[in-house]
Amino acid sequence: MSKTEWFSEWFNTSYYHLLYNHRNEPEAENFIKAISETFDFSSGINVCDLACGKGRHSIMCQKLGAKVIGLDISEQSILYAQKFSNERLSFKVADMRTVFANKEFDLVLNLFTSFGYFDTEEEDVLVLKNIYTALKNGGNFLIDYLNIEKVRFEGKVENTLVKDGVTFFTQKYIENGFIIKKISVQDKNDFFYFYEKVKQINLNLFKQMLEEAGFEIKEIWGDYYKNDFNSDSSDRLIIRCLKR
Ligand SMILES: C[S@@+](CC[C@H](N)C(=O)[O-])C[C@H]1O[C@@H](n2cnc3c(N)ncnc32)[C@H](O)[C@@H]1O
């Protein structure tokens, strides 16, 4: 029997959604509105929100006029998102490591650090190649990753948070090229242990991998307001690239 991968387990729990409940619809609305200056959702473009979670960005893109499909490996998140489906908005369980479309989309989104989970660089490049295949010629890919230079600067970070009576103790540190976040959950008398493991991918490595997949980088932003990326201070690393 194959072992469960951490991202299939953790993102499928209600604890993930509780811990990150500040990553909510208003944040998604703000960002999608900001990028609507770049992507003309109102013209009815075809969008894929890859690793869509509960669909907060998909819903907003569709509201602005796009036809949207949200894909995610988490069955629970897709079940939740499907409540918002309509004839121009659908959600499906899918693994980004398998080809999910062929020349279908004007825009593929991969938002809020939904990349870099796999052990090898080959798997990361495979995902980028799948995205390239899924795009029409001239289509855009937008990836929103954490800025690993800032995480490195911050060093080891520990936090205790209580949300809805559930206590989360988190420890974030860098080990063997990955940013690890250990998450201990206390829910009344029950204890659960999870972790996140995200690859240390900086702008240079992204450039290399995106080029290998065939993309041309067009713009780089450092936050959800489309300010320029600064490797020392930006919270996010957001790259817009083009299928030539
Ligand atoms: C940090 S969450 C972000 C979710 C969403 N983009 C948002 O902003 O709310 C990462 C998402 O990636 C999904 N994911 C992880 N591995 C995946 C894979 N191999 N294929 C598709 N989705 C995956 C998880 O289930 C999770 O919903």
The ligand as an SDF file (V2000), in Angstrom:
LIG
                    3D

 27 29  0  0  0  0  0  0  0  0999 V2000
   -2.2170   26.2440    0.5160 C   0  0  0  0  0  0  0  0  0  0  0  0
   -3.6190   25.4990   -0.2090 S   0  0  0  0  0  0  0  0  0  0  0  0
   -4.2240   26.7890   -1.2730 C   0  0  0  0  0  0  0  0  0  0  0  0
   -5.6280   26.5790   -1.7510 C   0  0  0  0  0  0  0  0  0  0  0  0
   -6.2190   27.7100   -2.5910 C   0  0  0  0  0  0  0  0  0  0  0  0
   -5.4250   27.9930   -3.7670 N   0  0  0  0  0  0  0  0  0  0  0  0
   -6.4230   28.9640   -1.7710 C   0  0  0  0  0  0  0  0  0  0  0  0
   -5.7550   29.9560   -2.0320 O   0  0  0  0  0  0  0  0  0  0  0  0
   -7.2490   28.9370   -0.8570 O   0  0  0  0  0  0  0  0  0  0  0  0
   -2.8760   24.3390   -1.3050 C   0  0  0  0  0  0  0  0  0  0  0  0
   -3.8640   23.4880   -2.0740 C   0  0  0  0  0  0  0  0  0  0  0  0
   -3.1470   22.6230   -2.9660 O   0  0  0  0  0  0  0  0  0  0  0  0
   -3.8590   21.4140   -3.0600 C   0  0  0  0  0  0  0  0  0  0  0  0
   -2.9600   20.3640   -3.5900 N   0  0  0  0  0  0  0  0  0  0  0  0
   -1.8900   19.8150   -2.9660 C   0  0  0  0  0  0  0  0  0  0  0  0
   -1.3160   18.9040   -3.7420 N   0  0  0  0  0  0  0  0  0  0  0  0
   -2.0290   18.8620   -4.8920 C   0  0  0  0  0  0  0  0  0  0  0  0
   -1.9150   18.0890   -6.0790 C   0  0  0  0  0  0  0  0  0  0  0  0
   -0.9600   17.1870   -6.2100 N   0  0  0  0  0  0  0  0  0  0  0  0
   -2.8120   18.2940   -7.0650 N   0  0  0  0  0  0  0  0  0  0  0  0
   -3.8130   19.2000   -6.9070 C   0  0  0  0  0  0  0  0  0  0  0  0
   -3.9780   19.9580   -5.7890 N   0  0  0  0  0  0  0  0  0  0  0  0
   -3.0880   19.7930   -4.7930 C   0  0  0  0  0  0  0  0  0  0  0  0
   -4.3050   21.1780   -1.6190 C   0  0  0  0  0  0  0  0  0  0  0  0
   -5.3090   20.2180   -1.4960 O   0  0  0  0  0  0  0  0  0  0  0  0
   -4.7130   22.5790   -1.1990 C   0  0  0  0  0  0  0  0  0  0  0  0
   -6.0790   22.8190   -1.4230 O   0  0  0  0  0  0  0  0  0  0  0  0
  1  2  1  0
  2  3  1  0
  2 10  1  0
  3  4  1  0
  4  5  1  0
  5  6  1  0
  5  7  1  0
  7  8  2  0
  7  9  1  0
 10 11  1  0
 11 12  1  0
 11 26  1  0
 12 13  1  0
 13 14  1  0
 13 24  1  0
 14 15  1  0
 14 23  1  0
 15 16  2  0
 16 17  1  0
 17 18  1  0
 17 23  2  0
 18 19  1  0
 18 20  2  0
 20 21  1  0
 21 22  2  0
 22 23  1  0
 24 25  1  0
 24 26  1  0
 26 27  1  0
M  CHG  2   2   1   9  -1
M  END
$$$$
